[in-house]
Amino acid sequence: MNRRKFLSYVGCGCCGIVLNSCATAPITERRQFKIIPEAKLNAQAAQIYEKVKKKEKLISGSKLDEIIEIGKKMESSISEYFYQSKLNDPTVNFDWEYILIENKKVRNAWCMPGGKIAVYTGMLDITKNENGLAAVMGHEIAH
């Protein structure tokens, strides 16, 4: 086999793999490249989340309760949106969980695959109230 034929076979093979790995994101219908199955990605994220929970100082009480309350509203809103739109809900198998990490210097929040959400206490100073916190959490979930 000559070099040109070999490269064309390899190129076609790679294109076939890439095309089979493409998926469409819900709502935006943006094309995305998925190599790892969602179930495996969620399981890996859950393991990392557990490590974060063991490593960081977690806060409980009224501030965490507020985060959980906002999260529950978002969970039901997301499900309702997909139900009313007659679309498959990609969050149906999520195991939603929320933590508040004690660190005033870090002004951040994040959401891992599978609905694992963390908010740092430094972010609470920026968001000021429930509406600001909901906007940040919604942004992180949308990622």
Backbone hydrogen bonds, N-H to C=O, Kabsch-Sander energy under -0.5 kcal/mol:
donor,donor_aa,acceptor,acceptor_aa,energy
6,F,2,N,-2.2
7,L,3,R,-2.6
8,S,4,R,-2.0
9,Y,5,K,-2.4
10,V,6,F,-2.5
11,G,7,L,-2.6
12,C,8,S,-2.4
13,G,9,Y,-2.4
14,C,10,V,-2.6
15,C,11,G,-2.3
16,G,12,C,-2.3
17,I,13,G,-1.9
18,V,14,C,-2.6
19,L,15,C,-2.8
20,N,16,G,-1.9
21,S,17,I,-1.3
22,C,18,V,-0.6
22,C,19,L,-0.8
23,A,32,Q,-3.0
25,A,30,R,-3.2
28,T,26,P,-2.5
29,E,25,A,-1.7
32,Q,23,A,-3.0
34,K,21,S,-3.2
34,K,32,Q,-0.6
35,I,33,F,-0.6
41,L,37,P,-2.2
42,N,38,E,-2.8
43,A,39,A,-1.9
44,Q,40,K,-2.4
45,A,41,L,-2.4
46,A,42,N,-2.1
47,Q,43,A,-1.8
48,I,44,Q,-2.1
49,Y,45,A,-2.6
50,E,46,A,-2.0
51,K,47,Q,-1.6
52,V,48,I,-2.2
53,K,49,Y,-2.3
54,K,50,E,-1.7
55,K,51,K,-2.0
56,E,52,V,-2.7
58,L,56,E,-0.7
59,I,100,L,-3.0
65,D,61,G,-2.5
66,E,62,S,-2.0
67,I,63,K,-1.8
68,I,64,L,-2.7
69,E,65,D,-2.5
70,I,66,E,-2.4
71,G,67,I,-2.6
72,K,68,I,-2.7
73,K,69,E,-1.9
74,M,70,I,-2.1
75,E,71,G,-2.7
76,S,72,K,-2.3
77,S,73,K,-2.2
78,I,74,M,-2.8
79,S,75,E,-2.3
80,E,76,S,-2.5
81,Y,77,S,-2.4
82,F,78,I,-2.1
83,Y,79,S,-2.3
84,Q,80,E,-3.0
85,S,81,Y,-2.0
86,K,83,Y,-1.2
87,L,82,F,-2.7
92,V,89,D,-1.4
94,F,91,T,-1.9
95,D,114,G,-1.3
96,W,94,F,-0.7
97,E,115,G,-2.4
99,I,117,I,-1.7
100,L,59,I,-0.5
101,I,99,I,-0.5
101,I,119,V,-2.9
102,E,57,K,-3.1
103,N,101,I,-0.9
106,V,103,N,-0.6
107,R,105,K,-0.7
108,N,106,V,-0.9
110,W,118,A,-2.5
112,M,116,K,-3.4
115,G,112,M,-1.3
116,K,112,M,-1.1
117,I,97,E,-3.0
117,I,115,G,-0.8
118,A,110,W,-2.7
119,V,99,I,-1.9
120,Y,108,N,-2.2
121,T,101,I,-2.4
122,G,103,N,-1.6
122,G,106,V,-0.7
123,M,120,Y,-1.6
124,L,120,Y,-0.7
124,L,121,T,-0.7
125,D,121,T,-0.8
126,I,122,G,-0.7
127,T,123,M,-2.5
128,K,124,L,-1.5
129,N,127,T,-2.6
133,L,129,N,-2.3
134,A,130,E,-2.5
135,A,131,N,-2.1
136,V,132,G,-1.9
137,M,133,L,-2.7
138,G,134,A,-2.7
139,H,135,A,-2.0
140,E,136,V,-2.3
141,I,137,M,-2.6
142,A,138,G,-2.0
143,H,139,H,-0.9
143,H,140,E,-0.6
